[in-house]
Amino acid sequence: KDLHLDIEKPFKLDEQTDLFWKFNSSNNIAKCVFNNNPVVFNKYAGRAELFRPNCSLKLKNVQHNDSGDYKAVTISGEEQKVVEYKVIVQVTPAKLTVESVSKSSDSCNLTVTCSTVDFNISSSFRCDGKNCCHAGEKDLKATKYFSSLSVYLQQDTIFCNHSNQVSWNETKKVPCCVISILCMICVSVFVTVLIHCGMGDLSCK
């Protein structure tokens, strides 16, 4: 999906004044200049466009790590803010992998990893033919790019949850110990719930 950020507040460009779009304050995306074509900086070449007359920004193919603060500023000796947006992109699907690290005739030990393209967390579980329990720290949770990733056990089901303020994605698996043979995964269910939100002038199209 593409991200469209508009500027409704009036501003003026001249030979001494340019308008910059910035991401998280330090990363320049593009700039509008007086009587000349807009400039897109190398990092965003092919992804960003500016449109006259108000220098609105279009960011193509928005990814989860594009979440953050976007700001348009004019610079003429000093920086003045024109408009600012906080963008939170819908979370990507979380991947839940379960590996058997040891097994006996009546139980097995599992390492569970909950991961996205940005980060991951792991936890250990011990299962027998009927029950599973934590072998390490319970209910692990990590946060990055305005989203949280957690792995936890509820009854005999292992959950991996990836969420932020606008969406959540859940993967769950039920480990089954097959006595004397191996540990296998017998149920795999993926549930994705996306919550659309409008934030001020922000529109994702």
N, CA and C atoms as a LAMMPS dump frame, in Angstrom:
ITEM: TIMESTEP
0
ITEM: NUMBER OF ATOMS
615
ITEM: BOX BOUNDS ff ff ff
-5.0000000000000000e+02 5.0000000000000000e+02
-5.0000000000000000e+02 5.0000000000000000e+02
-5.0000000000000000e+02 5.0000000000000000e+02
ITEM: ATOMS id mol type element x y z
1 1 1 N 0.829 -1.189 0
2 1 2 C 0 0 0
3 1 3 C 0.871 1.249 0
4 2 1 N 0.288 2.344 -0.46
5 2 2 C 1.001 3.615 -0.507
6 2 3 C 0.485 4.549 0.586
7 3 1 N 1.356 5.433 1.029
8 3 2 C 1.028 6.396 2.08
9 3 3 C 0.99 7.791 1.487
10 4 1 N -0.103 8.522 1.724
11 4 2 C -0.263 9.885 1.218
12 4 3 C -0.309 10.849 2.405
13 5 1 N 0.583 11.805 2.411
14 5 2 C 0.628 12.81 3.47
15 5 3 C 0.489 14.19 2.832
16 6 1 N -0.563 14.918 3.233
17 6 2 C -0.869 16.222 2.636
18 6 3 C -0.403 17.363 3.526
19 7 1 N -0.274 18.517 2.892
20 7 2 C 0.014 19.772 3.604
21 7 3 C -1.132 20.731 3.329
22 8 1 N -1.883 21.076 4.363
23 8 2 C -2.988 22.026 4.205
24 8 3 C -2.613 23.419 4.699
25 9 1 N -1.636 23.5 5.58
26 9 2 C -1.206 24.791 6.102
27 9 3 C -0.438 25.562 5.025
28 10 1 N -0.751 26.831 4.814
29 10 2 C -0.033 27.597 3.787
30 10 3 C 1.43 27.827 4.173
31 11 1 N 2.29 27.804 3.178
32 11 2 C 3.708 28.114 3.377
33 11 3 C 4.232 28.757 2.096
34 12 1 N 5.392 29.349 2.182
35 12 2 C 5.946 30.075 1.04
36 12 3 C 7.374 29.633 0.779
37 13 1 N 7.646 29.306 -0.487
38 13 2 C 9.006 29.006 -0.915
39 13 3 C 9.567 30.194 -1.687
40 14 1 N 10.851 30.43 -1.536
41 14 2 C 11.542 31.443 -2.33
42 14 3 C 12.973 30.978 -2.558
43 15 1 N 13.801 31.849 -3.09
44 15 2 C 15.179 31.468 -3.403
45 15 3 C 15.976 31.09 -2.159
46 16 1 N 15.531 31.524 -1.012
47 16 2 C 16.233 31.235 0.238
48 16 3 C 15.542 30.168 1.084
49 17 1 N 14.373 29.688 0.636
50 17 2 C 13.565 28.795 1.468
51 17 3 C 13.181 27.527 0.716
52 18 1 N 13.505 26.372 1.28
53 18 2 C 13.1 25.071 0.741
54 18 3 C 12.201 24.368 1.759
55 19 1 N 11.4 23.422 1.273
56 19 2 C 10.595 22.588 2.157
57 19 3 C 11.122 21.162 2.115
58 20 1 N 11.363 20.59 3.292
59 20 2 C 11.874 19.224 3.42
60 20 3 C 10.827 18.333 4.087
61 21 1 N 10.703 17.096 3.576
62 21 2 C 9.991 16.042 4.289
63 21 3 C 11.026 15.181 5.003
64 22 1 N 10.811 14.973 6.326
65 22 2 C 11.754 14.214 7.141
66 22 3 C 11.056 13.031 7.801
67 23 1 N 11.83 11.956 8.003
68 23 2 C 11.342 10.777 8.719
69 23 3 C 12.136 10.645 10.006
70 24 1 N 11.421 10.627 11.14
71 24 2 C 12.058 10.544 12.467
72 24 3 C 13.136 11.61 12.646
73 25 1 N 12.839 12.798 12.145
74 25 2 C 13.645 14.02 12.338
75 25 3 C 14.957 14.037 11.579
76 26 1 N 15.659 12.903 11.507
77 26 2 C 17.024 12.935 10.968
78 26 3 C 17.143 12.469 9.521
79 27 1 N 16.155 11.725 9.02
80 27 2 C 16.25 11.169 7.664
81 27 3 C 15.466 12.029 6.674
82 28 1 N 16.16 12.64 5.727
83 28 2 C 15.514 13.445 4.704
84 28 3 C 14.956 12.549 3.608
85 29 1 N 13.669 12.747 3.306
86 29 2 C 13.015 11.959 2.266
87 29 3 C 13.084 12.685 0.926
88 30 1 N 12.634 13.935 0.908
89 30 2 C 12.569 14.711 -0.328
90 30 3 C 12.456 16.189 0.03
91 31 1 N 12.61 17.033 -0.988
92 31 2 C 12.448 18.467 -0.75
93 31 3 C 11.818 19.148 -1.949
94 32 1 N 11.06 20.213 -1.663
95 32 2 C 10.514 21.108 -2.668
96 32 3 C 11.369 22.365 -2.704
97 33 1 N 11.695 22.798 -3.911
98 33 2 C 12.525 23.999 -4.05
99 33 3 C 11.801 25.018 -4.933
100 34 1 N 12.19 26.252 -4.801
101 34 2 C 11.555 27.364 -5.508
102 34 3 C 11.862 27.284 -7.003
103 35 1 N 10.807 27.361 -7.831
104 35 2 C 10.939 27.391 -9.292
105 35 3 C 11.788 26.25 -9.846
106 36 1 N 11.641 25.059 -9.27
107 36 2 C 12.399 23.91 -9.764
108 36 3 C 11.66 22.624 -9.41
109 37 1 N 12.094 21.517 -9.997
110 37 2 C 11.443 20.24 -9.733
111 37 3 C 11.776 19.732 -8.338
112 38 1 N 10.856 19.008 -7.696
113 38 2 C 11.155 18.419 -6.385
114 38 3 C 12.335 17.455 -6.481
115 39 1 N 13.023 17.286 -5.357
116 39 2 C 14.195 16.407 -5.282
117 39 3 C 13.879 15.28 -4.291
118 40 1 N 14.075 14.029 -4.708
119 40 2 C 13.944 12.872 -3.826
120 40 3 C 15.355 12.377 -3.506
121 41 1 N 15.651 12.199 -2.219
122 41 2 C 16.986 11.781 -1.813
123 41 3 C 17.199 10.294 -2.082
124 42 1 N 18.479 9.91 -2.217
125 42 2 C 18.85 8.588 -2.723
126 42 3 C 18.171 7.436 -1.994
127 43 1 N 18.081 7.516 -0.675
128 43 2 C 17.521 6.414 0.108
129 43 3 C 16.074 6.125 -0.276
130 44 1 N 15.351 7.155 -0.758
131 44 2 C 13.942 6.994 -1.087
132 44 3 C 13.687 7.074 -2.592
133 45 1 N 14.742 7.001 -3.393
134 45 2 C 14.58 7.037 -4.85
135 45 3 C 13.718 5.869 -5.305
136 46 1 N 12.706 6.185 -6.115
137 46 2 C 11.79 5.16 -6.599
138 46 3 C 10.641 4.865 -5.662
139 47 1 N 10.72 5.339 -4.419
140 47 2 C 9.661 5.078 -3.436
141 47 3 C 8.859 6.325 -3.099
142 48 1 N 9.481 7.496 -3.198
143 48 2 C 8.825 8.733 -2.758
144 48 3 C 8.557 9.653 -3.946
145 49 1 N 7.423 10.384 -3.857
146 49 2 C 7.085 11.413 -4.836
147 49 3 C 6.538 12.628 -4.104
148 50 1 N 6.833 13.819 -4.64
149 50 2 C 6.238 15.059 -4.142
150 50 3 C 5.353 15.645 -5.236
151 51 1 N 4.222 16.215 -4.811
152 51 2 C 3.266 16.741 -5.775
153 51 3 C 3.013 18.226 -5.504
154 52 1 N 3.118 19.009 -6.562
155 52 2 C 2.749 20.421 -6.504
156 52 3 C 1.229 20.529 -6.513
157 53 1 N 0.639 21.625 -6.037
158 53 2 C 1.362 22.823 -5.587
159 53 3 C 1.722 22.814 -4.099
160 54 1 N 1.165 21.862 -3.325
161 54 2 C 1.375 21.949 -1.875
162 54 3 C 2.463 21.009 -1.371
163 55 1 N 3.208 20.388 -2.298
164 55 2 C 4.335 19.518 -1.925
165 55 3 C 3.895 18.344 -1.045
166 56 1 N 2.735 17.781 -1.323
167 56 2 C 2.296 16.598 -0.585
168 56 3 C 3.204 15.422 -0.93
169 57 1 N 3.297 14.489 0.012
170 57 2 C 4.219 13.362 -0.112
171 57 3 C 3.462 12.064 -0.361
172 58 1 N 3.959 11.267 -1.3
173 58 2 C 3.477 9.902 -1.503
174 58 3 C 4.647 8.951 -1.297
175 59 1 N 4.472 8.002 -0.377
176 59 2 C 5.497 6.992 -0.111
177 59 3 C 4.93 5.642 -0.542
178 60 1 N 5.604 5.004 -1.497
179 60 2 C 5.091 3.776 -2.109
180 60 3 C 5.493 2.539 -1.306
181 61 1 N 4.642 1.518 -1.413
182 61 2 C 4.941 0.201 -0.851
183 61 3 C 5.391 0.291 0.605
184 62 1 N 4.548 0.863 1.439
185 62 2 C 4.887 1.096 2.844
186 62 3 C 5.049 -0.227 3.582
187 63 1 N 6.137 -0.335 4.34
188 63 2 C 6.44 -1.525 5.124
189 63 3 C 6.307 -1.219 6.615
190 64 1 N 6.361 -2.285 7.418
191 64 2 C 6.21 -2.118 8.861
192 64 3 C 7.25 -1.165 9.449
193 65 1 N 8.503 -1.235 8.953
194 65 2 C 9.548 -0.371 9.504
195 65 3 C 9.469 1.071 8.997
196 66 1 N 8.433 1.389 8.212
197 66 2 C 8.17 2.784 7.847
198 66 3 C 7.324 3.482 8.907
199 67 1 N 6.934 2.775 9.948
200 67 2 C 6.219 3.412 11.058
201 67 3 C 7.134 4.425 11.738
202 68 1 N 6.568 5.575 12.079
203 68 2 C 7.375 6.598 12.752
204 68 3 C 6.791 7.981 12.543
205 69 1 N 7.605 8.991 12.767
206 69 2 C 7.175 10.393 12.678
207 69 3 C 7.607 10.997 11.343
208 70 1 N 6.648 11.569 10.642
209 70 2 C 6.909 12.249 9.379
210 70 3 C 6.609 13.736 9.561
211 71 1 N 7.542 14.565 9.092
212 71 2 C 7.404 15.997 9.327
213 71 3 C 7.839 16.773 8.094
214 72 1 N 7.048 17.789 7.733
215 72 2 C 7.43 18.728 6.681
216 72 3 C 7.877 20.023 7.336
217 73 1 N 9.045 20.513 6.948
218 73 2 C 9.593 21.733 7.54
219 73 3 C 10.118 22.64 6.429
220 74 1 N 10.019 23.921 6.66
221 74 2 C 10.691 24.88 5.788
222 74 3 C 12.003 25.287 6.439
223 75 1 N 13.025 25.455 5.612
224 75 2 C 14.347 25.832 6.118
225 75 3 C 14.809 27.066 5.378
226 76 1 N 15.023 28.127 6.129
227 76 2 C 15.567 29.382 5.606
228 76 3 C 16.325 30.046 6.75
229 77 1 N 17.525 29.567 6.964
230 77 2 C 18.281 30.022 8.13
231 77 3 C 17.913 29.218 9.355
232 78 1 N 16.613 29.099 9.627
233 78 2 C 16.136 28.266 10.729
234 78 3 C 15.009 27.367 10.245
235 79 1 N 14.762 26.284 11.001
236 79 2 C 13.752 25.297 10.62
237 79 3 C 12.414 25.637 11.262
238 80 1 N 11.349 25.588 10.447
239 80 2 C 9.997 25.815 10.947
240 80 3 C 9.095 24.661 10.52
241 81 1 N 8.392 24.068 11.479
242 81 2 C 7.509 22.948 11.175
243 81 3 C 6.249 23.423 10.461
244 82 1 N 5.888 22.712 9.383
245 82 2 C 4.672 23.004 8.637
246 82 3 C 3.571 22.013 9.006
247 83 1 N 3.908 20.714 9.044
248 83 2 C 2.94 19.689 9.404
249 83 3 C 3.699 18.468 9.912
250 84 1 N 3.026 17.667 10.755
251 84 2 C 3.668 16.473 11.312
252 84 3 C 2.635 15.352 11.428
253 85 1 N 3.055 14.13 11.124
254 85 2 C 2.203 12.952 11.23
255 85 3 C 2.93 11.86 11.998
256 86 1 N 2.188 11.121 12.795
257 86 2 C 2.686 9.875 13.368
258 86 3 C 2.012 8.739 12.603
259 87 1 N 2.816 7.928 11.945
260 87 2 C 2.315 6.863 11.085
261 87 3 C 2.586 5.511 11.743
262 88 1 N 1.539 4.705 11.859
263 88 2 C 1.677 3.342 12.379
264 88 3 C 1.136 2.4 11.315
265 89 1 N 2.015 1.59 10.745
266 89 2 C 1.662 0.69 9.654
267 89 3 C 1.145 -0.625 10.23
268 90 1 N 0.17 -1.211 9.574
269 90 2 C -0.372 -2.495 10.014
270 90 3 C 0.738 -3.533 10.14
271 91 1 N 0.654 -4.354 11.171
272 91 2 C 1.703 -5.331 11.434
273 91 3 C 1.743 -6.411 10.36
274 92 1 N 2.926 -6.963 10.158
275 92 2 C 3.108 -8.079 9.24
276 92 3 C 2.757 -9.386 9.949
277 93 1 N 2.432 -10.439 9.203
278 93 2 C 2.141 -11.733 9.843
279 93 3 C 3.334 -12.238 10.644
280 94 1 N 3.056 -12.779 11.802
281 94 2 C 4.097 -13.366 12.638
282 94 3 C 4.258 -14.843 12.301
283 95 1 N 5.481 -15.317 12.341
284 95 2 C 5.772 -16.72 12.059
285 95 3 C 6.107 -17.44 13.363
286 96 1 N 5.463 -18.55 13.596
287 96 2 C 5.698 -19.34 14.802
288 96 3 C 6.318 -20.673 14.399
289 97 1 N 7.546 -20.909 14.85
290 97 2 C 8.222 -22.171 14.557
291 97 3 C 8.471 -22.922 15.861
292 98 1 N 8.325 -24.232 15.802
293 98 2 C 8.511 -25.086 16.967
294 98 3 C 9.509 -26.183 16.595
295 99 1 N 10.594 -26.285 17.364
296 99 2 C 11.617 -27.288 17.109
297 99 3 C 11.799 -28.174 18.326
298 100 1 N 11.943 -29.458 18.1
299 100 2 C 12.22 -30.391 19.183
300 100 3 C 13.717 -30.392 19.467
301 101 1 N 14.087 -30.096 20.722
302 101 2 C 15.51 -30.072 21.087
303 101 3 C 15.932 -31.34 21.816
304 102 1 N 14.975 -32.052 22.406
305 102 2 C 15.258 -33.354 23.035
306 102 3 C 13.949 -34.09 23.251
307 103 1 N 14.015 -35.411 23.334
308 103 2 C 12.801 -36.193 23.554
309 103 3 C 13.152 -37.494 24.261
310 104 1 N 12.164 -38.014 24.979
311 104 2 C 12.294 -39.306 25.636
312 104 3 C 11.053 -40.116 25.298
313 105 1 N 10.86 -41.23 25.962
314 105 2 C 9.719 -42.078 25.643
315 105 3 C 8.396 -41.46 26.048
316 106 1 N 8.416 -40.469 26.95
317 106 2 C 7.147 -39.929 27.427
318 106 3 C 7.075 -38.4 27.411
319 107 1 N 8.097 -37.707 26.907
320 107 2 C 8.049 -36.241 26.888
321 107 3 C 9.033 -35.697 25.859
322 108 1 N 8.911 -34.395 25.61
323 108 2 C 9.867 -33.725 24.73
324 108 3 C 10.018 -32.278 25.148
325 109 1 N 11.177 -31.7 24.815
326 109 2 C 11.461 -30.294 25.064
327 109 3 C 11.448 -29.547 23.737
328 110 1 N 10.77 -28.413 23.735
329 110 2 C 10.601 -27.641 22.515
330 110 3 C 11.191 -26.247 22.655
331 111 1 N 11.754 -25.748 21.565
332 111 2 C 12.123 -24.338 21.464
333 111 3 C 11.16 -23.664 20.494
334 112 1 N 10.494 -22.637 20.964
335 112 2 C 9.482 -21.939 20.173
336 112 3 C 10.009 -20.551 19.821
337 113 1 N 9.954 -20.203 18.543
338 113 2 C 10.407 -18.887 18.087
339 113 3 C 9.265 -18.164 17.396
340 114 1 N 9.005 -16.959 17.85
341 114 2 C 7.999 -16.079 17.257
342 114 3 C 8.757 -14.958 16.537
343 115 1 N 8.544 -14.798 15.233
344 115 2 C 9.39 -13.879 14.474
345 115 3 C 8.609 -13.116 13.412
346 116 1 N 9.135 -11.925 13.078
347 116 2 C 8.672 -11.125 11.945
348 116 3 C 9.91 -10.744 11.145
349 117 1 N 9.727 -9.926 10.125
350 117 2 C 10.881 -9.489 9.337
351 117 3 C 11.788 -8.568 10.132
352 118 1 N 11.284 -8.006 11.234
353 118 2 C 12.043 -7.014 11.991
354 118 3 C 12.731 -7.56 13.239
355 119 1 N 12.107 -8.507 13.946
356 119 2 C 12.683 -9.009 15.189
357 119 3 C 12.026 -10.317 15.583
358 120 1 N 12.597 -10.983 16.619
359 120 2 C 12.05 -12.263 17.056
360 120 3 C 12.302 -12.481 18.534
361 121 1 N 11.525 -13.391 19.124
362 121 2 C 11.727 -13.815 20.504
363 121 3 C 11.556 -15.329 20.561
364 122 1 N 12.216 -15.962 21.542
365 122 2 C 12.161 -17.42 21.681
366 122 3 C 11.851 -17.804 23.116
367 123 1 N 11.218 -18.972 23.276
368 123 2 C 10.906 -19.498 24.598
369 123 3 C 10.993 -21.024 24.549
370 124 1 N 11.127 -21.647 25.725
371 124 2 C 11.247 -23.098 25.822
372 124 3 C 10.032 -23.693 26.529
373 125 1 N 9.606 -24.88 26.063
374 125 2 C 8.465 -25.564 26.644
375 125 3 C 8.79 -27.057 26.798
376 126 1 N 8.157 -27.681 27.784
377 126 2 C 8.271 -29.122 27.988
378 126 3 C 6.883 -29.726 27.848
379 127 1 N 6.763 -30.738 26.988
380 127 2 C 5.465 -31.342 26.714
381 127 3 C 5.515 -32.846 26.923
382 128 1 N 4.406 -33.407 27.413
383 128 2 C 4.228 -34.848 27.412
384 128 3 C 3.043 -35.163 26.496
385 129 1 N 2.491 -36.327 26.617
386 129 2 C 1.404 -36.699 25.728
387 129 3 C 0.131 -35.906 25.933
388 130 1 N 0.004 -35.185 27.057
389 130 2 C -1.232 -34.487 27.363
390 130 3 C -1.043 -33 27.624
391 131 1 N 0.083 -32.616 28.227
392 131 2 C 0.232 -31.246 28.7
393 131 3 C 1.548 -30.626 28.247
394 132 1 N 1.55 -29.284 28.204
395 132 2 C 2.761 -28.495 27.966
396 132 3 C 2.91 -27.483 29.088
397 133 1 N 4.158 -27.129 29.408
398 133 2 C 4.406 -26.095 30.413
399 133 3 C 5.669 -25.348 30.031
400 134 1 N 5.802 -24.14 30.572
401 134 2 C 6.992 -23.333 30.312
402 134 3 C 8.219 -23.989 30.94
403 135 1 N 9.305 -24.038 30.152
404 135 2 C 10.583 -24.483 30.696
405 135 3 C 11.514 -23.3 30.93
406 136 1 N 11.098 -22.119 30.467
407 136 2 C 11.882 -20.9 30.657
408 136 3 C 10.989 -19.775 31.129
409 137 1 N 11.361 -18.555 30.795
410 137 2 C 10.596 -17.38 31.219
411 137 3 C 9.213 -17.385 30.582
412 138 1 N 8.206 -17.049 31.364
413 138 2 C 6.831 -17.058 30.877
414 138 3 C 6.489 -15.749 30.162
415 139 1 N 5.58 -15.868 29.179
416 139 2 C 4.954 -14.715 28.529
417 139 3 C 5.984 -13.675 28.081
418 140 1 N 6.914 -14.073 27.201
419 140 2 C 7.927 -13.169 26.689
420 140 3 C 7.296 -12.11 25.792
421 141 1 N 7.863 -10.897 25.84
422 141 2 C 7.341 -9.802 25.034
423 141 3 C 8.478 -8.865 24.648
424 142 1 N 8.436 -8.374 23.392
425 142 2 C 9.43 -7.414 22.913
426 142 3 C 8.712 -6.357 22.089
427 143 1 N 9.297 -5.161 22.006
428 143 2 C 8.677 -4.037 21.297
429 143 3 C 9.672 -3.399 20.339
430 144 1 N 9.215 -3.106 19.111
431 144 2 C 10.042 -2.441 18.113
432 144 3 C 9.13 -1.846 17.057
433 145 1 N 9.525 -0.658 16.51
434 145 2 C 8.746 0.003 15.472
435 145 3 C 7.269 0.15 15.861
436 146 1 N 7.029 0.591 17.101
437 146 2 C 5.676 0.859 17.592
438 146 3 C 4.817 -0.399 17.723
439 147 1 N 5.396 -1.598 17.627
440 147 2 C 4.609 -2.821 17.737
441 147 3 C 5.214 -3.749 18.772
442 148 1 N 4.399 -4.697 19.223
443 148 2 C 4.826 -5.655 20.238
444 148 3 C 4.724 -7.068 19.689
445 149 1 N 5.679 -7.896 20.088
446 149 2 C 5.715 -9.298 19.716
447 149 3 C 5.755 -10.104 21.006
448 150 1 N 4.843 -11.072 21.158
449 150 2 C 4.79 -11.847 22.397
450 150 3 C 4.546 -13.313 22.096
451 151 1 N 5.078 -14.182 22.961
452 151 2 C 4.823 -15.611 22.862
453 151 3 C 4.42 -16.098 24.246
454 152 1 N 3.345 -16.884 24.313
455 152 2 C 2.847 -17.32 25.615
456 152 3 C 2.078 -18.632 25.451
457 153 1 N 1.856 -19.278 26.586
458 153 2 C 1.143 -20.559 26.626
459 153 3 C -0.202 -20.366 27.302
460 154 1 N -1.257 -20.858 26.66
461 154 2 C -2.591 -20.822 27.255
462 154 3 C -3.18 -22.222 27.145
463 155 1 N -3.372 -22.846 28.291
464 155 2 C -3.741 -24.256 28.347
465 155 3 C -2.66 -25.062 27.607
466 156 1 N -3.005 -25.736 26.515
467 156 2 C -2.002 -26.511 25.783
468 156 3 C -1.66 -25.896 24.428
469 157 1 N -2.008 -24.631 24.239
470 157 2 C -1.771 -23.959 22.97
471 157 3 C -0.718 -22.878 23.122
472 158 1 N 0.24 -22.849 22.205
473 158 2 C 1.278 -21.823 22.187
474 158 3 C 0.835 -20.724 21.228
475 159 1 N 0.87 -19.468 21.709
476 159 2 C 0.433 -18.32 20.92
477 159 3 C 1.613 -17.411 20.593
478 160 1 N 1.6 -16.887 19.38
479 160 2 C 2.529 -15.839 18.959
480 160 3 C 1.682 -14.667 18.494
481 161 1 N 1.827 -13.531 19.142
482 161 2 C 0.988 -12.366 18.857
483 161 3 C 1.849 -11.188 18.434
484 162 1 N 1.52 -10.595 17.286
485 162 2 C 2.197 -9.397 16.784
486 162 3 C 1.149 -8.308 16.663
487 163 1 N 1.325 -7.191 17.366
488 163 2 C 0.262 -6.19 17.422
489 163 3 C 0.819 -4.779 17.542
490 164 1 N 0.003 -3.813 17.136
491 164 2 C 0.259 -2.402 17.415
492 164 3 C -1.081 -1.712 17.607
493 165 1 N -1.11 -0.396 17.504
494 165 2 C -2.334 0.345 17.815
495 165 3 C -3.405 0.214 16.74
496 166 1 N -3.055 -0.28 15.557
497 166 2 C -4.03 -0.322 14.468
498 166 3 C -4.33 -1.724 13.966
499 167 1 N -3.586 -2.738 14.38
500 167 2 C -3.833 -4.08 13.886
501 167 3 C -3.179 -5.123 14.779
502 168 1 N -3.605 -6.374 14.607
503 168 2 C -2.92 -7.464 15.296
504 168 3 C -2.984 -8.73 14.457
505 169 1 N -1.984 -9.568 14.658
506 169 2 C -1.882 -10.831 13.941
507 169 3 C -1.521 -11.914 14.928
508 170 1 N -2.242 -13.01 14.899
509 170 2 C -2.002 -14.071 15.879
510 170 3 C -1.8 -15.413 15.188
511 171 1 N -0.775 -16.138 15.625
512 171 2 C -0.526 -17.495 15.166
513 171 3 C -0.533 -18.407 16.375
514 172 1 N -1.163 -19.566 16.272
515 172 2 C -1.178 -20.479 17.403
516 172 3 C -0.964 -21.91 16.94
517 173 1 N -0.277 -22.671 17.761
518 173 2 C 0.01 -24.06 17.441
519 173 3 C -0.159 -24.921 18.691
520 174 1 N -0.658 -26.12 18.483
521 174 2 C -0.823 -27.074 19.571
522 174 3 C 0.233 -28.173 19.411
523 175 1 N 1.262 -28.22 20.263
524 175 2 C 2.283 -29.261 20.14
525 175 3 C 1.732 -30.6 20.615
526 176 1 N 2.071 -31.665 19.89
527 176 2 C 1.665 -33.01 20.282
528 176 3 C 2.913 -33.886 20.371
529 177 1 N 3.146 -34.501 21.506
530 177 2 C 4.252 -35.442 21.645
531 177 3 C 3.799 -36.826 21.205
532 178 1 N 4.44 -37.347 20.2
533 178 2 C 4.175 -38.722 19.783
534 178 3 C 5.204 -39.609 20.479
535 179 1 N 4.748 -40.423 21.414
536 179 2 C 5.61 -41.185 22.302
537 179 3 C 6.601 -42.038 21.513
538 180 1 N 7.878 -41.924 21.901
539 180 2 C 8.991 -42.734 21.386
540 180 3 C 9.369 -42.42 19.947
541 181 1 N 8.672 -41.433 19.318
542 181 2 C 9.007 -41.158 17.918
543 181 3 C 9.554 -39.743 17.76
544 182 1 N 8.739 -38.731 17.898
545 182 2 C 9.175 -37.353 17.712
546 182 3 C 8.131 -36.408 18.265
547 183 1 N 8.493 -35.127 18.268
548 183 2 C 7.527 -34.077 18.617
549 183 3 C 7.045 -33.461 17.317
550 184 1 N 5.782 -33.36 17.167
551 184 2 C 5.238 -32.837 15.926
552 184 3 C 4.209 -31.76 16.229
553 185 1 N 3.887 -31.002 15.218
554 185 2 C 2.854 -29.979 15.323
555 185 3 C 1.602 -30.496 14.648
556 186 1 N 0.511 -30.606 15.421
557 186 2 C -0.696 -31.204 14.848
558 186 3 C -1.728 -30.18 14.429
559 187 1 N -1.637 -28.97 14.943
560 187 2 C -2.618 -27.962 14.565
561 187 3 C -1.891 -26.659 14.306
562 188 1 N -2.185 -26.031 13.221
563 188 2 C -1.608 -24.722 12.923
564 188 3 C -2.72 -23.812 12.426
565 189 1 N -2.941 -22.743 13.143
566 189 2 C -4.032 -21.851 12.801
567 189 3 C -3.486 -20.439 12.708
568 190 1 N -3.829 -19.751 11.673
569 190 2 C -3.399 -18.376 11.51
570 190 3 C -4.638 -17.487 11.494
571 191 1 N -4.602 -16.483 12.318
572 191 2 C -5.708 -15.549 12.407
573 191 3 C -5.155 -14.15 12.249
574 192 1 N -5.699 -13.397 11.34
575 192 2 C -5.26 -12.022 11.159
576 192 3 C -6.461 -11.105 11.279
577 193 1 N -6.323 -10.11 12.122
578 193 2 C -7.371 -9.115 12.266
579 193 3 C -6.744 -7.767 11.985
580 194 1 N -7.258 -7.057 11.032
581 194 2 C -6.734 -5.749 10.688
582 194 3 C -7.787 -4.701 11.035
583 195 1 N -7.369 -3.739 11.771
584 195 2 C -8.27 -2.688 12.22
585 195 3 C -7.895 -1.416 11.48
586 196 1 N -8.785 -0.954 10.607
587 196 2 C -8.494 0.251 9.846
588 196 3 C -8.759 1.475 10.718
589 197 1 N -7.821 2.405 10.693
590 197 2 C -8.045 3.628 11.466
591 197 3 C -7.675 4.827 10.613
592 198 1 N -8.4 5.917 10.789
593 198 2 C -8.03 7.173 10.154
594 198 3 C -7.478 8.105 11.205
595 199 1 N -6.361 8.724 10.913
596 199 2 C -5.707 9.595 11.899
597 199 3 C -5.539 10.98 11.293
598 200 1 N -6.41 11.904 11.641
599 200 2 C -6.301 13.268 11.123
600 200 3 C -6.422 13.259 9.611
601 201 1 N -5.436 13.856 8.955
602 201 2 C -5.44 13.931 7.506
603 201 3 C -4.774 12.734 6.871
604 202 1 N -4.348 11.787 7.697
605 202 2 C -3.64 10.619 7.199
606 202 3 C -4.57 9.72 6.392
607 203 1 N -4.115 9.296 5.212
608 203 2 C -4.887 8.326 4.439
609 203 3 C -3.942 7.325 3.824
610 204 1 N -4.235 6.043 3.991
611 204 2 C -3.451 4.98 3.367
612 204 3 C -4.3 4.399 2.242
613 205 1 N -3.758 4.45 1.064
614 205 2 C -4.522 3.985 -0.107
615 205 3 C -3.668 2.969 -0.868
